[in-house]
Amino acid sequence: MAKTAPKTFEAALDELEKLVADLESGSLPLADSLAAYKRGAELLKYAQGELAQVEQQVRVLEGDVLKPFKQE
C-alpha cells in the first residue's frame, strides 16, 4: 500500500530523517530497506518541488532576481 504525499514540507523532512536513521542503523531487512529507499526518493522529490515553488514565489516578489540573504 503506497503512502500518501506528506501534508507539509516539514512533515516530509521529519519522515525522511526517520527513514535515513532506519537505513543507517542497518537493522532493516532487505525488502524493508528497499521500500524505505523508495519512500525516501518520493519524499525528496516532494520536498524539492516545494522548494522550487517557494523559490519561484520569491523570484516574483523580488522582480525575478534572487538576492543573497544578509543577516542583520
Buried (B, 14 or more C-beta within 10 A) or exposed (E): EEEEEBEEBEBBBEBBEEBEEBBEEEEBEEEEBEBBEEBBEBBBEBBEEBEEEEEEEEEEEEEEEEEEEEEE
